[in-house]
Amino acid sequence: METQMVVAIGREALSATLMIAGPMLMFGLIVGLAISVFQAITQINEMTLTFVPKILAIALALLIFLPWMINVATDFARHMFDMIPMLAS
């Protein structure tokens, strides 16, 4: 196996990982930022206030994007399985 192929496989794996985790991370980031602004405006310094809304936002993102995320993961796995004969030579 050549170095270029290993780098390409690693790049594709990293890309698939970021695509799968991206929507949940973005929802958590947006909700966290909104709660931080709310806390700064109202001067409420409760650290536990952010956990429940972030968990709910991430669960909502998971429900919305789960079919797409499964599609990305299966496409990546299918591509890796299709590459097995090329790796043997």
Backbone torsions as a table, in degrees:
resi	resn	phi	psi	omega
1	MET	NA	132.8	-177.3
2	GLU	-83.6	159.8	-179.9
3	THR	-63.8	-37.9	-179.8
4	GLN	-63.2	-36.9	179.6
5	MET	-69.2	-39.6	178.2
6	VAL	-63.8	-42.6	177.9
7	VAL	-64.2	-40.5	179.0
8	ALA	-65.4	-41.2	177.8
9	ILE	-65.1	-43.0	177.7
10	GLY	-63.1	-41.1	178.7
11	ARG	-64.4	-42.1	179.1
12	GLU	-67.0	-38.2	178.0
13	ALA	-65.6	-42.7	178.6
14	LEU	-65.7	-40.1	177.9
15	SER	-63.3	-44.2	178.8
16	ALA	-64.3	-39.6	178.8
17	THR	-63.2	-44.5	179.0
18	LEU	-66.9	-36.2	178.2
19	MET	-67.9	-36.3	-179.6
20	ILE	-72.8	-42.9	-176.5
21	ALA	-85.0	-19.3	-174.1
22	GLY	-55.9	-50.6	-178.4
23	PRO	-60.0	-41.1	179.8
24	MET	-67.8	-39.4	179.0
25	LEU	-66.1	-39.2	179.7
26	MET	-67.2	-42.1	177.2
27	PHE	-61.3	-44.4	177.9
28	GLY	-63.1	-39.4	178.8
29	LEU	-65.6	-44.7	-178.7
30	ILE	-65.2	-44.8	179.4
31	VAL	-66.1	-41.2	177.9
32	GLY	-62.3	-41.0	177.9
33	LEU	-65.6	-42.9	179.0
34	ALA	-62.8	-41.4	179.4
35	ILE	-69.0	-37.0	177.8
36	SER	-64.1	-41.4	177.1
37	VAL	-64.1	-42.9	177.8
38	PHE	-60.2	-43.1	179.2
39	GLN	-66.5	-36.3	179.5
40	ALA	-69.4	-38.0	-179.9
41	ILE	-69.1	-44.6	-175.8
42	THR	-90.1	-6.6	-178.1
43	GLN	58.2	34.7	172.1
44	ILE	-89.2	119.2	-177.0
45	ASN	-108.7	51.3	179.1
46	GLU	-95.5	116.2	-175.4
47	MET	-72.6	-28.8	-177.0
48	THR	-81.8	-5.8	-178.2
49	LEU	-65.5	-25.8	-175.0
50	THR	-83.7	-21.2	-171.1
51	PHE	-67.3	-50.6	-175.8
52	VAL	-64.7	-47.2	177.4
53	PRO	-62.0	-36.4	178.3
54	LYS	-66.2	-42.1	179.2
55	ILE	-63.2	-43.2	178.7
56	LEU	-64.7	-40.0	178.9
57	ALA	-65.7	-40.5	179.1
58	ILE	-68.4	-38.4	176.2
59	ALA	-64.9	-39.8	177.1
60	LEU	-63.7	-43.5	177.6
61	ALA	-63.1	-38.0	178.2
62	LEU	-64.3	-42.6	178.4
63	LEU	-65.2	-39.6	-178.1
64	ILE	-71.6	-45.6	-171.1
65	PHE	-98.2	1.1	-175.9
66	LEU	-58.3	-45.3	178.5
67	PRO	-60.6	-41.3	178.6
68	TRP	-66.1	-40.5	180.0
69	MET	-64.5	-40.2	177.1
70	ILE	-65.0	-38.5	178.0
71	ASN	-62.7	-43.5	178.4
72	VAL	-62.8	-44.1	-178.9
73	ALA	-65.9	-41.8	179.5
74	THR	-70.7	-35.0	175.5
75	ASP	-63.0	-42.1	178.0
76	PHE	-64.3	-45.7	-179.8
77	ALA	-63.8	-41.6	178.2
78	ARG	-61.8	-41.7	178.9
79	HIS	-64.4	-39.8	178.8
80	MET	-65.8	-41.2	178.2
81	PHE	-67.3	-34.0	177.0
82	ASP	-69.1	-23.6	-179.4
83	MET	-83.6	-10.7	-176.9
84	ILE	-57.9	-45.2	178.4
85	PRO	-62.4	-32.4	179.1
86	MET	-70.8	-30.2	-178.3
87	LEU	-75.1	-25.7	-178.0
88	ALA	-72.0	-26.5	-177.0
89	SER	-85.3	NA	NA
